[in-house]
Amino acid sequence: MEPAPIRNVALVAHVDHGKTTLVDAILRQTGVFRANQELVDRVMDSSDQERERGITILAKAASVQWKGVKVNLVDTPGHADFGGEVERALAMVDGVLLLVDAAEGPLPQTRYVLSKAVAADLPAVVVLNKVDRSDARPDEVLDEIYQLFLDLEVPDRHIEFPVISAVAREGRAVEGVGLPPADGDLAPLLDAILRSVPAPLGDPCAPLQALVTNLDASDYLGRLAVGRVVRGTLSAARPVALVNAATPPPSPRRPGRLLAVEGLGRVEVDSLEAGDLFILAGFPEVEIGDTLADPYNPDPLPRLTVDEPVLRMTFGVNTSPLAGKQGRYLTSRHLRERLAREVLGNVAIRVDDTDSPDVLQVAGRGELQLAVLIESMRREGYELEVSRPEVFTREIDGKRHEPIEEGVIDVADEHVGTVPQALAPRKGLVLDLRAGDPGRTIISFEAPARGLLGFRSQLLTVTRGTGMLHTRHRGWSPWAGEMPNRRGGAMVADRSGVSTGYALDNLQLRGELFIGPGEPVYEGMVVGENSRPGDMMVNVTREKQKTNIRTHAADDAIKLTPPRVLTIETAVELVVEDELVEVTPSSVRVRKRLLLESNRRRASKR
């Protein structure tokens, strides 16, 4: 049997090592874009949040033609929080392009994504990207990559990987270690893919097996199944059985529409053979991990397995006095339906019921993944209340264990001393320090996941916004004991109304404010952080008394310090156990779970 003229390859790397930029360059050089077409950078990062955050959140596929072979490229996220996307993408491919920054070298997410590729027994093509950087050290980085392969116990047949040096931003590459020529292109990289990534092995004449690895939706076609034909031929004209390992196959049905990936778009086709990627309409009940099979020989494939969530938080109906003023979706029914849709398309998210019908528990890989979900919901018009994240624990050998994270911090040299001081109270342990870019240092550490809640914002504060943090889940360790919470107590509004500059001017001496003048407030809303421990009830609606007595001091102009603007991430990190974050399409507020002070006092006595 002649192998199909197809190569399926996923781009995997640490955050910001150049995956999406490299895909851009490949699409340009292989003629996917017209010569006169207006282009945007990072064309694969199509959602608003991906462009705003500068990261890839969802794995996406594109295809190019090279020397008569169709190359399907799957761009994957680099953040460990979106590891579910990486795991699904690897089920669609036969090899990986491992990108590593020629200056930074392998970092935690490099190890994470490579470990997933190793578990799937996929060969790698190593790309040393950004070799034109002034601080590039490609030979040392290549040695570190070999060491990483050895640490992960990669099979011997995958150790002799091809090495390509590239400048993805300019679309230049050269085989081996070196600087690509000024007039170079990406031909050496594409040739290495054809040589090193095996063609799909499935027999197009065998009974059909196609694995659903993702879901999409269309206003015209409804739910779409996305995946790979593992064996046989998927035809739009022939009946197909949807097989779930837990249930018997239903009656065969003809697909509604069959689409294939071509360039950045999708085109309708009559059939697809083993090895190709498909998009199929006509199965509204399909879920990730299902198999599309021959109705006369239904043979399900093993379902996809992904890492377990390590963080959980509650999502509830917005119960504040300002609820319903900005959002369109306000009820628990809306909340349940939206989270049910998220679970269908995101295998790394888990949703469970709680004691209250209006509150659901949502579990995920990390703070960033949950923050992206909340941000997506608020942009769609949802109002909700969320709690501070908590970690899952396990009983191992009769002892309580918690998840532990491995991470790196890229920080300016003058702030190196502040990082260990910030990590120490959080039970963090510095493992290594080494030089990074000129004037910067890379600090490797490990810490309990619980201790890193809120650490990102603290790091930005102590490094004056220059520190960069990347972490990955490393395993489980014994419970580390109590962790520090917010340093100060909360300034809590004692009545509803509109904040005034006069009241805030008096309060800003007592701590840091979260609101400015003219903003609506309600009793129990947290309006600032007290500089001392303990909560403080404050009146932020107080107006200046109008009398006929005038003094020089009384007429001084009010000078307010700009308030701390709360984002979803900073608010979720800030709240403590008896507080919630209120999220609406245009506001992020912090509030007490019990709004009335009398109820809070009664609860504390209990």
VOVEX-923210 format. One record per residue: residue in one letter; x, y, z of N, C-alpha, C in turn. Coordinates in steps of 0.001 Angstrom, whole numbers, plus 500000, padded with zeros to 6 digits. Layout:
N
AXYZXYZXYZ;...
END
This chain:
606
M500849498793500000500000500000500000500877501247500000;E500627502152499052501408503384498950500964504370500028;P501914504945500818501504505916501839500819507128501203;A499850507700501937499150508879501429500110510060501338;P499976510902500279500866512079500158500459513185501125;I500511512865502424500063513780503483501081513735504612;R501299514882505253502052514923506501501231515732507503;N501006515165508675500297515867509744501295516205510838;V501491517481511110502511517893512069501959518999512967;A502278518917514271501858519937515244503059520772515641;L502854522058515805503909522956516295503743523080517803;V504785522679518557504723522742520017505930523520520522;A505727524277521585506814525100522131506354525760523415;H507319526354524112507029527215525257506345528493524748;V505682529197525634505009530445525274505999531423524642;D505603532038523531506344533135522910507677532683522296;H507779531409521929508983530966521225508795530974519713;G507600531376519214507462531669517795506651530708516965;K505764529898517575504988528932516792504090529609515771;T503249530530516244502272531161515361502962532013514313;T504066532667514673504827533465513707505411532567512617;L505874531378512981506422530451511988505329529969511036;V504128529688511558503023529288510692502725530401509690;D502718531663510147502524532801509231503510532737508078;A504798532538508403505841532539507376505652531372506403;I505286530195506913505062529044506032503893529310505088;L502815529888505610501653530185504767502000531187503674;R502843532168504003503249533155502996504075532497501885;Q505050531682502290506003531161501308505435530039500453;T504365529387500918503802528301500128502622528755499280;G502390530083499232501389530623498312499970530557498805;V499760530341500124498390530335500637497782531730500522;F498603532777500729498143534150500574498420534624499154;R497505535413498625497746536034497320498845537078497452;A499495537386496336500606538342496360500148539719496824;N498892540098496491498408541438496842497499541421498066;Q497469540304498779496542540186499907497065540923501128;E496179541678501777496565542369503010496681541337504130;L497816541340504844498095540327505844498124540940507229;V497815540105508215497966540509509611498943539551510270;D499672540039511277500575539153512013499766538164512837;R500357536972513086499735535928513892498323535653513409;V498213535300512111496908535118511494496137533960512128;M496863532978512724496180531837513343495543532204514676;D496016533275515332495396533731516579494214534613516219;S493064533970515987491951534678515372490991535309516371;S490953534830517623489983535386518569490524536670519208;D489582537487519710489968538766520318490903538546521506;Q490579537572522365491410537352523555492821536903523175;E492952536075522115494280535629521696495122536817521236;R494503537737520522495257538898520037495590539858521183;E494640540052522102494877540972523212495937540439524174;R495883539135524452496823538551525406498136538148524757;G498167538065523413499391537678522720499735536217522897;I498708535365523115498949533935523301497983533150522430;T498288531885522194497374530970521525496583530230522599;I495246530230522451494371529575523419493791528285522847;L493404528319521567492801527157520927493719526620519838;A493853525289519757494621524677518667493849524851517360;K494564525201516286493927525421514991494759524774513894;A494109524421512796494795523724511711494781524560510441;A495845524417509656495932524996508318496685523981507462;S496573524096506150497292523158505285498012523912504185;V499161523351503764499931523915502656500350522765501740;Q500681523091500507501206522117499554502707522341499398;W503487521247499489504940521361499315505445520127498570;K505933520363497345506488519290496497505495518143496330;G504242518511496063503217517512495793502651516831497018;V503059517266498219502571516665499462501740517697500222;K500593517280500744499771518155501571500287518096503006;V500683519242503548501187519317504920500128520006505776;N499530519241506705498564519815507645499322520298508885;L499226521603509166499928522215510304498917522502511408;V499197522020512609498317522280513751499082523161514732;D498623524405514919499248525352515851498637525127517227;T499480524894518238498978524556519578499336525645520582;P498596525730521719498966526691522771500266526282523456;G500944527276524045502151526993524807501911526948526306;H500811527576526775500535527603528213500055526242528693;A500587525782529818500158524503530392498677524536530768;D498114525714531040496695525827531356495829525302530220;F496323525390528990495560524939527827496115523613527297;G496654522792528222497233521511527836496223520582527194;G494931520727527534493908519895526895493895520090525393;E494130521335524938494207521609523505495410520904522883;V496544520905523592497753520244523078497503518748522937;E496895518140523960496672516698523936495744516300522802;R494715517104522534493818516794521424494522516971520089;A495352518030519980496052518281518718497001517135518392;L497667516576519407498631515503519156497949514224518692;A496654514072518970495931512898518477495668512989516980;M495893514166516372495613514371514953496864514289514085;V498056514142514674499291514303513893500191513072514019;D501221513041513149502196511949513139503585512416513550;G503753513698513850505044514223514272504878515643514761;V505953516191515363505878517544515914507074518373515459;L506837519669515336507915520655515199508120521245516586;L509266520975517199509553521503518537510376522775518385;L509753523937518671510444525217518578511054525567519927;V512306525990519897512987526423521111513716527724520808;D513543528722521662514241529995521517515744529759521675;A516538530240520703517982529978520697518707530707521818;A518042531635522511518660532320523655518124531765524974;E516809531595525082516207531169526346516379529673526594;G516421528878525518516554527438525688515252526798526146;P515275525500526459514057524812526906513576525364528245;L512278525652528345511663526181529558510549525225529996;P509847525482531112508902524486531630507883523980530620;Q507293524889529825506293524412528873506927523611527743;T508216523863527431508906523038526443508921521594526919;R509279521405528178509287520049528748507883519462528736;Y506887520288529073505512519793529156505017519302527793;V505130520145526758504593519752525448505406518604524847;L506730518580525097507540517479524583507177516171525285;S506889516231526589506507515010527304505222514429526732;K504294515300526307503054514819525694503337514167524344;A504268514755523560504633514177522268505321512829522461;V506168512731523483506862511472523778505844510401524161;A504851510777524993503831509808525406503046509288524208;A502911510124523168502202509711521950503138509057520934;D504440508907521276505431508256520407505560508980519060;L505646510307519121505748511105517892507178511575517674;P507723511434516456509058511960516163509039513489516105;A510199514099516342510274515567516396511278516096515388;V510970517276514851511930518107514123512198519300515023;V513459519497515443513792520578516375514155521833515590;V513499522945515928513757524226515286514332525181516323;L515591525593516121516199526629516968515792527972516389;N514809528613517013514268529866516476514994531073517079;K514889532194516393515466533472516836516993533389516964;V517639532686516018519107532577516070519787533895515735;D519010534901515299519603536205514999519671537099516235;R519187536633517395519259537448518604520710537661519002;S520992538828519565522372539142519958522870538207521061;D521957537678521884522357536800522978522082535331522660;A521889535003521372521617533609520998522814532724521339;R522515531507521803523562530533522143523103529161521638;P522991529014520315522364527819519742523052526513520116;D524384526491520187525079525234520516524739524772521932;E524761525714522897524415525352524272522956524907524374;V522070525629523671520647525298523725520407523908523133;L521129523573522053520966522240521464521388521158522455;D522469521406523191522886520444524224521794520290525293;E521157521412525669520081521357526665518885520564526129;I518626520692524819517511519943524218517809518446524244;Y519047518073523880519424516656523954519258516131525378;Q519674516943526365519538516530527761518070516362528133;L517214517252527615515783517159527883515217515860527296;F515628515519526070515173514259525459515608513064526307;L516838513115526818517330512009527647516561511928528960;D516290513107529565515548513132530831514160512516530668;L513550512740529495512193512240529244512200510807528722;E513405510215528611513540508830528163512852508596526823;V513193509465525866512649509350524519513209508088523866;P512396507323523119512914506128522436514110506469521546;D515051505530521445516289505769520692516028506224519264;R514964505698518652514712506038517243514330507506517065;H513913508166518150513528509576518050514626510522518534;I515752509986519039516815510851519560517555511564518428;E517758510876517301518485511479516175517542512350515360;F517139513448515951516190514341515277516921515343514391;P516298515770513287516896516828512472516842518164513208;V517862518996512991517940520309513629517917521380512540;I517023522342512709516886523467511778517067524757512569;S517925525659512064518050526996512665517199527958511849;A516432528808512529515464529643511810515354531031512426;V514912531945511583514442533263512009513007533344511498;A512058532864512315510674532708511860510073534031511423;R510422535099512115509844536410511803510141536829510365;E511334536451509862511749536820508497511603535668507514;G511126534505507980510908533380507081512187532795506508;R513240532662507344514519532108506872514900530910507728;A515504529905507109515919528711507843517130528089507161;V517900527319507927519055526594507399519169525291508184;E519619524233507517519779522951508195520986523003509117;G520872522391510298521957522394511261521943523642512119;V523068523882512811523191525044513691523928526139512945;G523330527315512858523961528426512149522966529520511875;L523427530575511214522569531707510872522096531551509432;P520773531530509190520285531379507818520777532515506921;P521049532244505625521488533311504716520422534377504563;A520860535580504224519944536716504117518859536475503068;D519190535706502000518201535437500957517570534058501123;G517682533468502335517171532127502569515658532099502685;D515098530896502673513660530715502878513454529516503799;L512221529031503863511899527943504785511936526575504116;A512516526489502909512594525196502217513303524131503055;P514427524429503755515063523384504573514136522805505642;L513292523658506230512356523190507257511285522293506648;L510696522719505532509636521928504908510180520605504379;D511410520629503856512030519374503401512253518429504581;A512671518972505729512893518143506923511586517499507383;I510464518228507253509163517657507623508847516462506733;L509059516603505422508759515506504498509637514287504793;R510899514539505178511822513431505429511562512744506765;S511260513526507792511288513002509164509923512648509732;V508874513300509275507534512989509783506934511908508884;P506559510754509441506050509672508596504682510001507993;A504434509425506840503112509550506228502116508703507020;P500825509052507007499824508246507721499821506809507210;L499610505857508115499709504438507766498362503772507541;G497269504448507828495954503815507725495648503332506323;D494939502208506219494558501628504933493255502270504464;P493259502976503321492021503629502854490936502644502438;C491296501364502260490306500369501843489714499607503032;A490240499835504254489758499122505436488451499743505932;P487740499066506846486531499672507436486860501010508110;L485940501939508012486168503311508469486387503389509980;Q487398504167510382487608504611511761488076506062511697;A487330506980512308487731508391512350487500508898513761;L488529509516514357488463509981515747488085511450515802;V487085511793516617486667513184516810487523513780517925;T488355514773517598489250515375518594488828516783518990;N487874517369518288487464518736518603486049518948518107;L485415520008518589484079520382518142484081521827517693;D483254522117516704483083523489516243481598523685515997;A481211524899515659479801525179515411479676526145514248;S478594526008513507478312526886512379476860527321512471;D476594528585512141475214529080512161474351528333511152;Y474960527800510111474206527151509034474218525626509149;L475308525052509676475449523597509694475263522994511075;G475168523819512125475043523303513477476377522814514021;R476333521814514901477565521312515505478406520565514466;L479721520828514512480652520204513578481629519327514353;A481856518118513856482867517233514418484170517448513670;V485270517664514411486585517895513817487515516774514285;G488291516210513368489195515142513784490006514605512630;R490392513339512732491283512718511762490732511354511341;V490828511077510054490478509753509540491662508826509834;V491464507867510715492543506955511116492666505792510135;R491528505305509639491528504144508755490329504232507831;G490455503721506618489336503703505699489133505025504987;T487941505222504443487597506423503686486282506977504215;L486280508259504553485081508950505022484441509640503827;S483212509246503493482543509768502301481255510474502691;A480978511567501991479744512303502249478532511551501717;A478760510576500825477639509863500193477329508541500871;R478171508123501833477972506815502460477537506961503910;P476662506083504401476235506171505807477406505936506764;V477308506591507936478334506506508964477644506250510300;A478282505451511165477759505222512513478602506003513518;L477944506738514397478639507448515472478721506520516667;V479956506155517071480150505151518121480736505818519352;N480055505620520467480567506031521766480867504760522543;A482036504720523200482449503492523878481428503038524917;A480647503974525456479728503630526546478347503197526049;T478007503451524793476664503156524299476753502392522989;P475713501606522647475727500900521369475598501894520213;P476104501540519024476036502473517894474603502710517471;P474212503964517212472864504251516719472742503835515255;S471569504038514702471359503683513296472243504551512402;P472751503978511293473646504734510399472947505952509810;R473743507007509598473230508232508981474206508748507945;R473697509415506946474582510060505976475010511416506530;P476288511766506399476747513079506875476017514213506167;G475841515327506900475231516503506282476168517146505271;R477377517474505710478411518056504840479755517544505303;L480690517353504364482045516926504678483006517986504176;L483833518530505076484762519597504738486187519154505033;A487137519735504287488559519481504514489262520809504745;V490436520751505406491242521943505639492041522246504375;E491936523475503903492726523898502744493195525329502990;G494513525504503098495038526810503479494526527153504863;L493978528366505010493401528768506293491907528501506356;G491340528037505241489897527863505189489489526407505120;R488210526198504839487626524870504719486896524781503393;V487042523643502726486382523446501436485572522159501504;E484439522127500804483604520923500781484222519890499858;V484244518642500301484818517547499506483842516379499514;D484053515427498566483211514232498489483685513150499447;S485029513031499618485551511983500489486942512353500970;L487358511740502076488699511920502628489235510550503033;E490499510303502709491093509011502998491865509038504311;A492331507857504723493067507708505970494227508685506043;G494347509364507192495438510301507419495036511751507311;D493924512049506639493558513458506461492677513942507606;L492605515266507755491783515900508779490417516224508187;F489375516087508997488015516288508487487236517238509382;I486201517851508778485172518608509507483848518075508993;L483011517556509880481803516837509460480578517413510138;A479509517643509378478230518111509907477213516981509830;G476160517098510648475086516128510573474957515233511789;F475798515446512805475738514630514025475661515567515232;P474461516086515556474347517093516628474702516570518005;E474701515231518219474998514688519543476457514284519710;V477300514545518708478699514102518765479444514782519904;E480376514049520534481225514594521590482675514243521306;I483582514986521943485013514738521766485346513323522255;G486126512601521456486500511232521797485650510188521120;D484526510581520485483691509627519764484396509146518501;T483939508017517974484486507445516749483404507430515678;L483753507870514465482896507699513295483348506418512611;A482449505442512505482858504109512086481970503578510968;D482443502490510357481672501761509363480442501167510054;P479230501437509553478030500938510262477942499414510306;Y478610498737509374478552497279509348479718496635510112;N480681497447510539481807496946511323482230498034512306;P481341498398513256481645499530514160482717499171515183;D483892499740515028485042499424515884485529500724516527;P485131501017517784485503502303518385486989502383518701;L487553503568518533488942503844518918488991504189520407;P490159504044521067490275504454522476489950505942522637;R489204506274523681488836507676523888490049508481524335;L490007509778524041491090510672524444491140510773525964;T492334510759526520492506510986527956493351512237528146;V492989513054529126493723514288529398494046514359530882;D494998515208531234495370515375532642494192515906533451;E494155515506534713493083515942535605493242517421535956;P492117518138536217492210519523536694492881519587538063;V493502520735538366494137520903539679493509522052540476;L492734522927539820492099524061540506490596524000540316;R489864524501541311488413524584541177487940525910541755;M486832526404541238486199527602541777484706527504541492;T483908528304542175482458528254541974482007529378541060;F481050529069540188480385530038539319478931530084539765;G478449531273540113477074531389540577476333532538539917;V475024532543540110474182533630539598474527534917540328;N474549536034539616474847537325540229473697537739541135;T473981537886542443472940538229543419473142539611544019;S473987540441543431474236541767543999473067542701543684;P472942543804544434471862544765544153471949545388542761;L473117545321542104473267545892540770473090544852539678;A472643543645540030472490542571539044471437542938538005;G471657542507536777470683542693535703470747544010534987;K471668544910535370471722546236534745472573546250533476;Q473450545245533297474360545271532153474302544008531297;G474008542858531898474061541609531153472731541198530563;R472806540188529650471600539635529030471249538267529605;Y472267537522530060472054536165530559472296536171532065;L471217535991532847471292536259534281470919535074535147;T470259534053534602469691532998535427470614531779535500;S470295530885536444471082529662536583470921528769535353;R469774528839534691469593528057533461470563528514532386;H470703529825532218471673530353531254473091529905531605;L473417529975532902474767529616533358475062528143533076;R474103527270533395474288525839533177474453525524531687;E473635526138530857473706525860529414475050526305528844;R475535527461529287476810527966528763477971527079529202;L477988526660530459479067525797530941478979524405530326;A477757523938530050477607522641529381478201522706527977;R478012523815527281478624523983525947480144524002526052;E480665524638527107482115524710527281482704523324527513;V482036522509528310482538521167528604482563520309527343;L481558520480526477481520519696525241482735519962524369;G483192521219524336484301521571523457485640521685524141;N485687521491525471486943521677526209487096520538527205;V487907519540526851488023518349527691488775518625528984;A489454519774529112490219520074530322489380520782531387;I488113521097531080487207521746532031486222520706532561;R485937520781533877484965519868534476483978520681535295;V482690520384535181481635521120535886480854520150536760;D480666520507538052479916519667538989478894520521539725;D477833519864540214476818520550541016477345520803542423;T476723521756543106477013522029544518475709521918545311;D475766522284546589474559522218547423473494523189546940;S473889524263546266472935525268545798472658525080544304;P471389525126543888471091524989542450471574526175541623;D471868527305542288472321528498541567473835528599541476;V474562527617542031476032527675542052476590526364541490;L477566526460540597478224525295540015479715525348540329;Q480325524185540482481769524114540684482435523826539351;V483406524675538973484119524540537706485589524263538016;A486122523187537442487513522809537678488295522913536377;G489563523348536479490410523505535297491874523338535636;R492736523622534630494174523407534787494868524522535562;G494342525757535465495042526849536115494230528126536088;E494762529153536768494068530437536866493803531051535504;L494800530973534601494656531614533290493525530978532495;Q493428529650532508492369528982531762490991529392532278;L490821529436533598489535529819534171489238531292533920;A490282532154533959490084533578533684489660533807532238;V490227533035531305489837533154529897488373532745529715;L487939531688530411486537531271530335485615532358530871;I485952532940532030485110533996532611485067535207531679;E486219535578531108486269536724530193485409536466528959;S485447535234528432484610534904527268483135535038527618;M482749534588528818481342534640529215480866536075529387;R481699536929529993481250538321530189481102539028528845;R481975538706527871481861539333526548480620538863525799;E480136537680526167478918537166525530477660537701526197;G477798538463527296476640539066527937476195538389529212;Y477045537565529827476678536876531065477062537721532278;E476239537617533336476587538139534648476735536956535595;L477787536967536410478011535850537326478868536281538502;E478917535417539510479782535607540678480706534407540773;V481999534659540986482961533560541082483740533686542381;S484224532540542867484965532514544131486461532450543866;R487220532529544932488670532349544844488956530890544482;P489944530622543607490264529230543270490826528474544475;E490525527180544521491085526268545514491734525104544784;V492695524451545426493362523312544789492704522009545220;F492753521009544338492353519664544710493458519036545562;T493077518136546447494067517405547240493857515906547044;R494909515133547356494851513673547249495401513030548512;E494894511849548820495459511042549899496452510065549276;I497745510206549592498785509310549087499523508733550290;D499495507396550421500142506713551565499630507255552894;G498342507566552932497744508023554175498014509474554523;K498707510215553641499010511615553910498346512514552861;R498014513722553281497379514685552397498433515310551480;H498179515264550163499083515839549169498355516905548359;E499130517853547853498584518931547021499423519077545756;P498869519675544694499633519835543442500793520808543627;I501895520499542964503075521363543018503408521817541609;E503864523057541499504162523660540193505662523883540051;E506140523708538819507515524059538473507441525299537588;G508312526272537805508204527501537031509522528193536809;V509469529181535910510618530058535685510132531500535709;I511001532371536195510720533808536216511850534499535474;D511491535290534466512454536098533714512358537512534281;V513457537995534901513374539247535652514626540085535418;A514473541406535506515625542295535387516589542060536552;D517886542223536284518914541898537287518705542642538604;E518241543901538543518123544668539786517020544141540705;H516137543279540183515045542757541010515243541295541390;V516424540735541103516641539305541383516443539003542864;G516893539865543753516804539607545191515391539609545720;T514472540321545056513104540410545578512290539148545299;V512674538380544274511883537201543902511936536116544981;P513125535705545468513134534706546549512394535186547798;Q512461536498548082511743537034549242510235536882549062;A509755537060547825508320536911547567507902535448547573;L508806534541547140508470533120547065508501532445548431;A509383532896549331509601532200550603508320532032551431;P507500533084551659506282532883552453505283531944551781;R505420531778550458504497530921549713505025529493549595;K506035529155550406506649527831550429507331527492549106;G507797528530548391508505528311547130509986528078547369;L510604527299546494512017526956546617512731527274545309;V513741528163545354514519528510544163515471527366543854;L515445526889542595516270525753542181517508526175541414;D517406527281540634518525527635539754518401529093539343;L519543529747539150519606531096538576520608531063537437;R520246531638536300521199531732535190520921532989534392;A521922533440533658521799534669532865520845534443531697;G520013535427531418519126535384530265519556536425529251;D518602537264528804518958538388527937519929539299528681;P520654540173527960521531541132528650520746541927529699;G521232541901530938520569542636532016519413541905532650;R519197540611532284518083539860532847518565538501533352;T517801537920534272518153536642534895516945535714534839;I517213534418534614516174533394534628516250532655535963;I515156532674536733515096532007538031514162530805537909;S514674529606538187513840528394538196513446528083539636;F512198527652539838511717527400541194510625526345541162;E510260525865542333509065525035542484508311525510543714;A506988525392543673506150525868544778504801525172544701;P504087525047545839502726524507545786501832525392544924;A500937524774544156500024525548543309499207526528544143;R498872526129545365498109526997546269498881528263546588;G500199528149546725501010529306547062501173530285545921;L500915529832544678501086530728543526499814531485543180;L498721531221543900497507532014543680497791533458544092;G497638534364543173497918535769543462499368536163543322;F500251535203543016501675535523542951502018536342541705;R501288536111540618501605536821539369501501538332539553;S500426538793540206500269540239540388501298540776541382;Q501632539983542411502658540423543356504015540538542658;L504310539591541765505574539631541031505671540900540186;L504578541247539523504591542474538710504815543702539582;T504276543672540808504452544818541707505903544940542154;V506495543834542633507851543916543195508913544092542108;T508595543742540851509572543920539762509225545117538885;R508272545941539342507836547140538608507382546793537187;G506657545705537081506063545320535804506995544631534836;T508224544300535255509198543734534306509328542219534412;G508744541586535435508910540143535618507936539341534770;M508381538201534233507534537302533453507559535922534112;L506369535338534301506232534083535030505620533016534136;H506214531817534129505656530661533418505741529458534350;T504643528707534441504624527542535337504025526341534615;R504264525151535184503609523930534700503413522989535889;H502392522162535797502097521193536863503168520106536866;R503783519860538037504888518907538093504533517623538848;G503448517623539587503101516414540338502462516781541665;W502626515916542649501987516098543955503038516017545054;S502866516815546096503805516822547227502998516934548514;P503585516569549672502847516657550939502348518080551207;W501219518183551876500588519465552212501602520366552913;A501735521603552416502806522491552881502406523370554053;G501174523261554551500762524083555687500043525348555257;E499868526269556185499131527497555925499903528415554978;M499168529153554150499753530114553211499276531524553549;P500076532537553211499640533904553492498498534310552582;N497616535159553104496542535709552298496846537175552020;R495844537893551594495986539320551347496558540005552591;R497459540942552356498151541573553497497202542406554351;G496333543175553713495436544059554452494006543547554441;G493187544131555278491773543792555290491041544518554167;A489726544422554176488904545018553122488242546291553627;M488155547289552755487295548438553003485934548098552407;V484920548004553245483606547525552825482598548674552933;A481869548916551841480858549982551844479737549623552816;D479302550609553607478268550341554613476874550757554157;R476750551281552924475432551694552409475489551784550890;S474333551788550282474250551912548827474229553383548436;G474618553665547196474619555039546706475653555212545610;V476144556442545483477155556776544473478357557358545194;S479546556889544872480751557346545578481028558815545261;T481596559513546238481924560928546069483426561135546249;G483943562137545562485356562464545706485703562893547106;Y484784563568547785485027564042549144485256562867550088;A484392561824549997484544560664550876485814559884550540;L486103559721549252487278558946548847488564559656549238;D488550560979549225489745561746549590490142561448551040;N489165561291551907489469560974553302489912559519553473;L489392558620552618489670557198552783490987556757552160;Q491486557512551174492681557035550475493922557017551380;L493837557725552518494936557676553470494940556364554261;R493826555646554241493700554417555038494067553169554245;G494278553289552936494600552116552124494486552426550641;E494365551382549827494289551534548370492857551330547913;L492359552252547086490964552204546642490836551442545322;F489660550793545123489352550101543876488375550884543014;I487820551965543531486822552730542780487204554201542767;G486630554940541812486785556384541739485467557072542073;P485409558389541988484160559097542288483109558846541208;G481832558910541602480736558774540650480390557343540287;E480888556371541043480592554970540729479528554430541674;P478595553624541159477554553057542042478152552022542990;V477738552049544247478203551085545240476987550552545989;Y477177549432546696476089548875547507476679548343548802;E475813548157549795476265547663551090476889546282550927;G478105546109551475478799544832551368479771544767550208;M479835545807549391480788545841548282482170546252548800;V483217545546548361484583545869548777485093546982547863;V485392548157548451485769549323547655487267549613547731;G487997548861548557489433549098548657490078548101549599;E491416548175549672492170547304550572492737548130551707;N492407547726552925492869548425554111494378548219554279;S495084549231554744496526549097554959496835548257556189;R495823547981557015496000547155558214495128545905558109;P495472544870558884494614543675558891493229544007559430;G492251543216559022490894543415559521490069544275558584;D488775543929558457487866544675557591487444545984558253;M487127546977557422486745548292557919485507548757557154;M484450549054557860483231549572557236483423551060556935;V483116551469555707483358552859555306482134553402554576;N481989554703554621480925555402553888481574556138552715;V481407555619551525482025556255550346481044557170549625;T479839557346550176478841558208549538478701559547550262;R479513559767551297479365560984552118479701562218551299;E478844563239551405479061564487550680479518565566551642;K480150566575551111480626567694551913479429568530552391;Q479452568841553685478360569634554233478406571058553678;K477264571535553230477199572895552664476770573860553773;T477717574636554293477419575634555336477916576987554843;N477615578034555600478072579371555213479409579716555845;I480054578707556509481377578935557100482432578540556091;R483380579412555835484431579138554875485791579288555549;T486637578285555365488018578396555833488924577997554690;H490186578392554785491142578084553731491317576561553593;A491403575855554754491654574416554705490465573663554110;A489254574150554411488068573435553951487912573501552443;D488484574505551807488297574689550370489460574139549547;D490355573378550168491442572769549402490872571841548329;A491516571840547174491074570967546085491301569509546461;I490389568650546033490513567214546273491496566621545267;K492489565872545764493472565229544892493429563731545153;L492809562997544245492637561558544418493718560787543658;T494291559807544328495200558883543654494377557968542750;P494826557702541524494045556808540656493814555454541331;P492576554926541276492284553648541942492954552480541232;R493113551372541959493620550150541333492501549553540473;V492741549406539185491734548855538275491787547330538373;L490666546724538725490611545279538890490279544596537568;T491108543639537167490775542748536062490251541445536666;I489793540548535821489301539264536347490411538536537082;E491627538505536480492738537788537118493112538407538454;T493268539742538511493698540370539764492609540276540828;A491337540360540421490253540273541398490152538866541984;V490284537850541129490201536467541607491358536156542549;E492534536717542258493687536515543140493527537257544467;L492779538369544445492670539245545613491712538713546672;V490603538092546252489523537781547192489948536692548172;V489324536729549356489547535709550380488281534862550484;E488251533972551460487205532949551501485799533523551622;D485636534643552355484282535166552560483907536222551525;E484607536245550376484347537236549337484109536564547989;L483480537295547087483224536834545721483605537933544746;V483828537535543491484064538503542416482795538577541575;E482230539771541468481054539992540636481531540405539243;V481129539646538225481580539890536854480373540193535982;T480394541345535310479348541723534361480034542158533064;P479282542355531976479925542730530712480815543963530785;S480572544868531720481395546080531743482006546372533117;S481838545487534099482364545764535443482938544504536073;V483966544708536905484492543657537773484530544235539179;R483746543670540091483676544185541461483975543052542440;V484430543435543628484618542477544718483560542771545769;R482965541715546331481901541884547322482038540815548396;K481417541043549525481326540041550574480248539021550202;R480446537755550597479405536748550342478105537148551029;L478207537581552297477047538088553036477124539607553013;L476164540251552365476266541699552154476016542487553437;L475106542033554301474775542788555510475791542513556607;E476260543579557260477261543428558328476700542588559478;S475421542736559784474830541967560889474883540467560583;N474657540104559317474725538684558945476162538166559026;R477124538997558636478530538580558703478968538399560158;R478492539293561044478868539201562449478266537940563075;R477036537630562683476369536436563206477075535171562716;A477501535187561416478175534017560846479540533802561495;S480248534894561817481567534752562431481459534175563837;K480367534481564554480175533916565895479915532420565817;R479182532002564746478906530584564579480170529808564252;
END
